[in-house]
Amino acid sequence: MRLGLRNIAVLALLALGPVLGGCQSGGFLQQAQQAVQIVSKSYTNPVTQNDLYAGETFLNAAIKELLAYKRLCAQGKVDTNCRSNVAAIQAYTRQMPPLLTQARGFVKNNDQVNAVVVWNQFVQLKDNLVTAAGNVGIRIGG
């Protein structure tokens, strides 16, 4: 497997996650998202392996942030609506992994038409997740 500079940077951020504040809301994820930008694609701007890695990095970091919030919720250290907040955000984090799997298959088979469609659905879910989390006071992403 060939690791590009971008992948090495992502791996370094993942390794430094706890040092960078991985358990604090917005800490590690914000820095990871600054390093890897996830954007919509078009047929003239195809989905690449690096895009898929960036999507996986975002999703993993978002899930870690949500788990940290969920633990604080169980300990009674966050607002009283935290259980419904977690449920609202989990709706997005559960839909995203299958899309990444589909996109990976399309990219592998060089089916960019379907890869772009699925990738843009993933990006829309990502944006909705960040917005929904922000609306209930959970800071995910930039």
C-alpha positions in Angstrom: 0.0 0.0 0.0 1.4 3.4 -1.0 1.0 6.1 1.6 0.9 9.7 0.3 1.8 12.8 2.2 -1.9 13.4 3.0 -2.4 9.9 4.4 0.7 10.2 6.6 -0.6 13.5 7.9 -4.0 11.9 8.7 -2.3 9.0 10.5 -0.1 11.4 12.5 -3.3 13.3 13.6 -4.9 10.0 14.6 -1.9 8.9 16.6 -1.8 12.3 18.3 -5.6 12.4 19.0 -5.4 11.9 22.7 -2.7 14.5 23.1 -4.6 17.0 21.0 -7.7 16.7 23.1 -9.6 13.8 21.6 -12.0 13.6 24.5 -12.9 17.2 24.4 -15.8 18.2 22.2 -14.4 19.6 19.0 -10.7 19.1 19.9 -9.3 16.3 17.8 -12.0 16.4 15.2 -11.6 20.0 14.5 -7.9 19.6 13.8 -8.4 16.5 11.7 -11.0 18.2 9.6 -8.8 21.2 9.1 -6.1 18.8 7.7 -8.5 16.9 5.4 -11.3 18.8 3.6 -14.3 16.8 2.5 -16.0 18.3 -0.5 -18.7 17.4 -3.0 -17.6 15.9 -6.3 -18.7 16.2 -9.9 -18.1 14.0 -12.9 -15.1 16.1 -13.9 -13.7 15.9 -10.3 -13.8 12.2 -9.5 -13.8 10.5 -6.1 -10.4 9.2 -5.2 -8.9 6.9 -2.6 -7.8 9.9 -0.6 -11.3 11.2 -0.5 -12.5 7.9 0.9 -9.7 8.0 3.6 -10.8 11.6 4.5 -14.4 10.4 4.8 -13.4 7.6 7.0 -11.2 9.9 9.1 -14.1 12.3 9.6 -16.6 9.5 10.4 -14.3 7.9 13.0 -13.5 11.2 14.6 -17.2 12.1 14.7 -18.1 8.8 16.3 -15.4 9.4 18.9 -16.8 12.8 19.7 -20.3 11.4 20.0 -19.1 8.6 22.3 -17.3 11.2 24.5 -20.5 13.2 24.7 -22.5 10.0 25.4 -20.2 9.1 28.3 -20.6 12.6 29.8 -24.4 12.2 29.4 -24.3 8.9 31.3 -22.4 10.7 34.1 -24.9 13.5 34.2 -22.3 16.1 33.2 -24.1 17.6 30.2 -27.6 18.9 29.6 -30.8 17.0 30.4 -31.7 16.4 26.8 -28.5 14.6 26.0 -30.1 11.2 25.4 -32.3 12.6 22.6 -29.3 14.6 21.3 -27.3 11.4 21.0 -30.1 9.7 19.2 -30.5 12.5 16.7 -26.8 12.5 15.9 -26.6 8.7 15.7 -29.1 8.7 12.9 -26.4 10.2 10.7 -23.5 8.2 12.0 -25.4 5.0 11.2 -26.2 5.9 7.6 -22.7 7.0 6.7 -20.6 3.7 6.9 -22.7 1.9 4.2 -22.3 4.9 1.9 -18.5 4.8 2.3 -18.5 1.0 1.6 -20.5 1.6 -1.6 -18.3 4.5 -2.7 -15.2 2.4 -2.1 -16.6 -0.4 -4.3 -17.5 2.1 -7.1 -14.0 3.7 -7.0 -12.4 0.3 -7.0 -14.3 -0.6 -10.2 -13.8 2.8 -11.7 -17.5 3.5 -11.8 -17.2 7.3 -11.2 -20.8 8.0 -12.1 -22.1 6.0 -9.1 -19.2 6.9 -6.9 -20.0 10.6 -7.3 -23.7 10.1 -6.5 -22.9 8.1 -3.4 -20.0 10.4 -2.3 -22.3 13.5 -2.6 -24.9 11.7 -0.4 -22.1 11.1 2.2 -21.1 14.7 2.1 -24.7 15.8 2.5 -25.0 13.5 5.6 -21.8 14.9 6.9 -23.0 18.5 6.6 -26.4 17.5 8.2 -24.6 15.7 11.0 -22.4 18.8 11.8 -25.5 21.1 11.6 -27.7 18.8 13.8 -24.9 18.4 16.3 -24.4 22.2 16.5 -28.1 22.8 16.9 -28.1 20.7 20.1 -24.9 22.0 21.5 -22.5 19.3 20.4 -19.5 20.7 18.5 -18.4 18.4 15.7 -16.0 19.7 13.1 -14.9 23.2 12.3 
